């Protein structure tokens, strides 16, 4: 179902390398979580664009690296929109001494995990999310 995973740009110019590999990875993640991919749109955007969405839909007035909007078609399909600020990702990559592409991958899988129903509001949820991120990032490295 990886043909249902789309990449877009909004207010910036950015295209992640290895889109076919990323699609396969996302589909494999969904399958490993007993689901499969419906329509997933990953939109790379500017800080300003993501801040506008954050204000409009969540009433948050801070910068963030990602916003995820699940679309529930049925219980076995993972679908939705993932908006990623490339400016935040680049800044985080510098801060955490990571390559930009590695940080992009971390943020993508973070969004996919949200689409799969994982939350990160509490310390326990954040720890579980981080463990899942690390696990699936390891799988990407093996593809």
N, C-alpha and C positions, 0 to 999 in steps of 0.2 A: 504493500500500500504506500510505499515511499513516494509515489508520483503525486500523492495528495499533500506533500509538504512543499510549501512555496516560500520563496525569499523575495522580499521587497525592500526598497529604500524610500525614506521619506525625509526630505529636508537635508539630506547628506548624500555623499557618494561612497558606498561601501558594499563590497561583495565578498563574502567569506570564501577562502579557497577550499576546494574539496567538497562541494555541495552534494555530490552523489554519495560520498562517504558519510557525510552528516545525515543525509536522509536515511541511509541504511542503519546508522547508529540510532537515530530516533525511533525508527520502526522496531528495531531490535529491543530497545528499552521498553517500549510499549508492550511488546510480546512477553518480555521477561516479567513484566508487572501484570500479566494476565489480561492484556487489553490489545487493541490494535489501533492503528492510526486512521482517523477520519481526516478532515481538512484541518491542516495546521498552517498558519501563516506566521512567518517570522519576519518582522519589520525592523530593519536597522534605521535608526533615526538620530536626530540631534537632541541635545539636552532640552532645548526650548520646546521642541515638539512633545517630548515625553513629559515635561513639566506641565504643559497644557493639558495633556490627558490625565495626569495625576490630579490636577486641580479639578477638572471637569467631572471625572468619574469617582474619584476617591476622596475628594475634598482635602487632599494633602498638598502642602505648599513647599515641598522640599524636592531636591533633585534625587533621582534614583537611577539605578542602572537597568532596571527591568520592570515592566508591568505585564501581567498575564491575565487574559480574559478567557476563561473556559467557555466553551460552547458545548452543552450537553445534548448530544443527539440520541444516545442510548448508553446504557451502563458499560458496554464493552468497547466503545469507541472513545478515543481521546482526540478531542478537537478543540480548536480555539486560536486565539491570536496572542503572539508574544512580541512585545515591543521592547527593543534593546537600544539604549543610548550608547553609541560608539564612543562619545566623549567620556562618559563615566567609565566605560570598559577600559579605555586607554589609560585613564587616570588610575584606576584600580590596578591595572597591570604594572604600571610604574611603582605604585605604592607597595604592592606585594611581590615585586621583582619577578613578574611572570611575562612570558611572551604574550603579545596582544591576542594572537589566535587561540592560545590556551585559555585566556580569560574569556574570550568569546564563547568557547566551548563550554566553560563552566557556567556561564550565564544562560546559554541555550538549554543545557540539561536542567538547570534550576527551574527554568520556565516549563519545560516538559514535565518535570516532577510535580509542579503546581497543577498542570493540566490533568495529571494522573490522580490528583486529590491530596497530595502532600501539602502540609502547611508548615509555616516557620514562625509562628507567633510567640511560642514559648521557648525556653532554653532547651527543653527536651526535643521539641519539634525541630529546632534549628540543628541540634546535634544529629538527629536522624536524617535530616535533609543533607547535611554535609557528608555523612557516611554514604548515602546513596549517590550523591554527586561524585565523590571520589571513586566509588565502585564503577559507575558508568563511564567516567573519564578513563579509567583503566581499560575498559572494554574498547573504547574508541581508539586508544593507542595500539590495540591488537589488531584492528581492522586493516 
